[in-house]
Amino acid sequence: MKEPTRPSMTDWSVSCAKKNITTMEDANEYLINTFVPDFNRRFALDYTRFESVMEESPAADVINRTLAVCALRKFGN
């Protein structure tokens, strides 16, 4: 049984070969104007549907307390 293959950005090289793209300029134009938009349309997720995982940074004093090493010390003998 053959495993299904996942499409990847390396598929663009096969597309270039099929379209007789031989120069870097033509390859870039094909990637920017054709392949990447089609790839994104097929596989990109709508980022607006997901809640952000970024949190607001805590205040500087909270960061300092969090990163502080607190230990009891004895001075003298």
N, C-alpha and C positions, 0 to 999 in steps of 0.2 A: 504494500500500500504506500503510495507516494504522499509525503507530508505536504500540506499546502505551504506555499512560500509567501512570506510577508514582503510587500513592496518596500523598497528603500530608495534613498536618494541615489544609490548607484545605478538604479534603473535608467537614469538619464543617459548613461553612456550607451546603452543598447538603443535608446530612442535616437541618439545622435547618429549612430552607425546606420540605422534604418533610413534616416533623413539625409544621408550623405553630408553631414556637417563635419568639416575638416579643419576649420580654423578656430582659434580661441575666441575671436570676436563673434563668430556665428554661434558657437557653443554658449557663450554668455547670453547672447540675445535670446536663444532658444530657452535657456534655463529661466531667465527673468520673465519673458513674455508668455511662455507656453507651459513648460514643465512644472515649475513651482506653483503657479496659480492652480493648475489642474490637480497637483498632488495635495495642496492645501484644501481645495474644495472636497476632495475625496476622503482625507484622513484627519484634518485638523478638528479640534474640539472647540466648541463655542465657549470662550473663556468667560462670557458674561453669565453663564449658567451656574458657575461654581463660586462658592464663597472664598474670599481671599484668605490665604494662610498667613499673610503678613500681619504683624501686630505692631502697635505703636510702641516706640522705644520708651523704657522707663526713664524717670528723671535721674540726673547725675548722682544725687545722694543715694538713691535706691540702688543704682549700679555699684557705687562704692561700698555700701553695706553688704551687698550680695557677694562682692569679690573680696571682702575683708576676711582675714584670718583672725578669728577671735580665740584667745587662749589666756588662761590665768597665768600670771608671772609672779615670781617671788623675787624681791630685790633684797640684796644684802645676804647676811648669813642666816 
